[in-house]
Amino acid sequence: MASFNAIISDTKSFKNSVEAIAALIDEGTFQIKKEGIKLRAMDPSQIALVDFMLPASAFEKYEVKEQVNIGVDFSELSKITKRARPEDKIELSLDQRLKIVFRSQMTREFNISIIEASSTPPKEPNIEFSAEVKIQPEVIKEALKDAVLVSNHVAFKLDDVFSIKSDGDTGSVDIEFTDDTILSKNVKTPARAVFSLDHLDNIFRAAEAPSVVILNLKTDAPLKVEYAIGSGKVVYYLAPRIEKV
């Protein structure tokens, strides 16, 4: 098996990157290339897609002899990366298994088995979005905490203003974002779609300032969410619920 060796000192960003994937994906395939580590995979329900890239420049050391695809159990990888401390440097290498070393005052070595890798990642949806809004992570995350009080799904609407609405058996929540709470918006035509709050919670989980969340909408089409995690970037597509709210 082709091998690679890498060292990353931005421990928090690497942990958050793994969490961003593990929040939706049980198993997936890392494509380890000379330009960086890439993953694109669907969640088990086939409702959401995650597209992740961590460039070689994010690493203190990054050596790849040739491209290799490795299947990873992200629930297992997440358990390990959660044990990394802020002062640790993380060393990654591959032989028959994926070796993860945390090195600071102590050296802690973990090995996880490689699972069967998918040869072809799913295709990225080709959607011509009609509206875009940029917003701080905490602003949208706090709004979704309000929405989940009454329902398990929420409508995003973007026209003259950006708003979300949640409607359930016990009541409803309407949230309108004022211009000073959003960073920018670009609306070609108004857009509205309904999404699962459980999936949205997982999608935004790893989003933290100073990163900016970019939302792309089209009526009754998948939502596109993207944000940076350190030097890496994650993009999600979430299928809509076709129903009224």
C-alpha positions in Angstrom: 0.0 0.0 0.0 1.3 3.5 -0.9 2.2 5.4 2.2 2.1 9.0 3.3 3.4 11.0 6.3 2.1 14.3 7.6 2.4 16.5 10.6 -0.2 19.1 11.6 0.2 21.5 14.5 -3.3 23.2 14.2 -4.8 20.5 16.4 -8.1 22.3 16.9 -8.8 22.7 13.2 -8.0 19.1 12.5 -10.3 17.9 15.3 -13.0 20.2 14.0 -12.5 18.9 10.5 -13.0 15.3 11.6 -16.0 16.3 13.7 -17.5 18.1 10.6 -17.3 14.9 8.7 -18.3 12.5 11.5 -21.4 14.5 12.3 -22.9 13.2 9.1 -20.8 10.4 7.7 -20.3 6.9 9.2 -17.8 5.8 6.7 -16.1 7.5 3.9 -13.0 7.5 1.6 -10.1 9.9 2.1 -8.4 10.7 -1.2 -4.8 11.4 -0.2 -3.3 13.4 -3.0 -0.2 15.5 -3.4 -2.3 18.7 -3.2 -4.0 17.6 0.1 -6.6 15.3 1.6 -10.1 15.3 0.1 -13.3 13.5 0.9 -16.8 13.5 -0.7 -19.5 11.2 0.7 -23.2 10.9 1.3 -24.7 10.4 4.7 -26.4 7.0 5.4 -29.9 8.5 4.7 -28.7 9.8 1.3 -30.2 13.2 2.3 -26.9 15.1 2.8 -23.5 15.2 1.0 -20.3 16.4 2.5 -17.3 17.6 0.4 -14.1 18.3 2.4 -10.7 19.5 1.4 -7.6 20.0 3.6 -4.7 21.3 1.5 -1.2 20.2 1.8 -0.3 23.8 2.9 -2.2 23.2 6.1 0.4 20.7 7.3 3.8 21.4 8.8 5.0 18.3 6.9 3.2 16.6 4.1 4.7 13.8 2.0 2.8 11.6 -0.4 4.5 9.1 -2.7 1.4 8.6 -4.9 -2.3 9.1 -4.5 -4.0 6.6 -2.3 -7.6 6.2 -1.3 -8.4 4.9 2.2 -11.7 3.9 3.7 -12.2 5.4 7.2 -14.7 4.6 9.9 -15.3 8.2 11.1 -16.9 7.3 14.4 -13.7 5.5 15.3 -11.5 8.3 14.0 -13.6 10.9 15.9 -13.2 9.1 19.2 -9.4 9.3 18.7 -9.1 12.9 17.6 -11.3 14.0 20.5 -8.4 12.9 22.8 -6.0 15.3 21.2 -4.9 18.2 23.4 -4.3 21.8 22.2 -0.5 21.4 22.7 -0.3 18.2 20.7 1.2 18.0 17.2 -0.7 15.3 15.2 1.4 13.0 13.1 -0.4 10.9 10.4 1.1 8.0 8.5 -0.2 5.0 6.6 1.0 1.5 6.2 -1.4 -1.4 6.6 -3.4 0.8 9.1 -3.8 4.5 9.7 -1.4 5.6 12.4 -2.2 8.7 14.5 0.4 10.0 16.9 -0.2 12.9 19.4 3.1 14.3 20.4 3.7 16.8 23.2 4.9 16.0 26.8 3.7 12.5 26.1 3.7 10.5 22.9 0.4 8.7 22.3 0.1 6.4 19.3 -3.2 5.1 17.9 -3.8 2.8 15.0 -7.1 2.3 13.2 -8.0 -0.3 10.6 -8.6 0.7 7.0 -11.9 -0.3 5.6 -12.8 -0.9 1.9 -12.5 2.3 0.0 -15.0 3.6 -2.5 -13.5 3.9 -6.0 -15.7 6.7 -7.2 -17.0 9.5 -4.9 -20.6 10.8 -5.4 -21.0 13.6 -7.9 -21.4 17.1 -6.6 -24.9 18.5 -7.4 -25.1 20.8 -10.3 -27.5 23.5 -9.1 -27.9 27.1 -10.3 -28.7 28.8 -7.1 -30.8 31.9 -7.1 -29.9 33.5 -3.7 -26.9 33.6 -1.4 -26.4 34.9 2.1 -23.2 35.2 4.3 -23.6 35.0 8.0 -21.6 34.5 11.2 -21.8 30.9 12.5 -23.1 31.8 16.0 -26.0 33.9 14.5 -27.4 31.0 12.5 -26.7 28.4 15.2 -28.6 30.4 17.8 -31.6 30.9 15.5 -31.8 27.1 14.9 -31.8 26.5 18.6 -35.0 28.6 18.7 -36.5 26.8 15.7 -36.0 23.4 17.2 -38.2 24.3 20.2 -41.4 23.7 18.1 -40.5 21.4 15.2 -37.9 19.1 13.6 -37.8 21.0 10.3 -37.4 24.7 9.3 -38.0 26.8 6.3 -35.3 29.1 5.0 -36.5 32.1 3.0 -34.3 34.7 1.2 -35.8 37.7 -0.6 -35.6 41.3 0.6 -34.7 39.8 4.0 -33.3 36.5 5.2 -35.7 34.7 7.5 -36.4 31.2 8.9 -39.7 29.8 10.1 -40.4 26.7 12.2 -44.0 25.5 12.5 -45.1 22.5 14.7 -48.1 21.1 16.6 -47.4 23.2 19.7 -46.7 26.6 18.0 -44.4 28.4 15.6 -41.2 30.4 15.5 -40.4 33.2 13.1 -37.0 34.7 12.9 -36.0 37.6 10.7 -32.4 38.6 10.4 -31.7 42.3 10.2 -29.1 43.7 7.8 -26.7 44.2 10.7 -26.8 40.5 11.6 -25.8 39.3 8.1 -22.6 40.0 6.3 -24.0 40.1 2.8 -26.8 38.8 0.6 -27.2 38.4 -3.2 -30.7 37.6 -4.4 -31.3 37.0 -8.1 -34.8 35.6 -7.5 -36.4 34.9 -4.1 -35.9 31.4 -2.7 -37.6 29.2 -0.1 -37.0 25.6 1.0 -37.6 23.4 4.0 -34.9 21.3 5.7 -34.4 18.9 8.5 -33.2 20.5 11.7 -31.3 17.4 12.8 -29.2 17.6 9.7 -28.7 21.3 9.9 -27.5 21.0 13.5 -24.9 18.5 12.3 -23.9 20.6 9.4 -23.2 23.7 11.4 -21.7 21.9 14.4 -18.1 22.6 13.4 -18.6 26.2 12.2 -16.9 28.7 14.4 -15.8 32.3 14.2 -13.8 33.8 12.5 -15.1 31.6 9.7 -18.1 32.8 7.7 -21.0 30.6 6.7 -22.1 30.9 3.1 -25.7 29.6 2.3 -26.9 29.1 -1.2 -30.6 28.6 -1.8 -33.0 27.8 -4.6 -36.7 27.2 -4.1 -37.3 23.5 -3.2 -33.8 22.6 -4.2 -30.9 21.4 -2.0 -29.2 23.9 0.3 -25.5 24.5 -0.1 -23.5 25.4 3.0 -19.8 26.1 3.1 -17.3 27.4 5.6 -13.6 27.2 6.4 -12.1 25.1 9.2 -8.6 26.5 9.7 -6.9 26.1 6.3 -9.5 23.5 5.2 -12.9 23.9 3.7 -16.1 21.9 4.0 -19.1 22.1 1.7 -22.5 20.4 2.4 -25.5 19.8 0.3 -28.8 19.1 2.1 -31.8 17.8 0.2 -35.1 19.7 1.0 -38.3 18.4 2.4 -41.0 19.0 -0.2 -43.8 20.2 2.0 -45.4 23.3 3.3 -44.3 24.9 6.6 
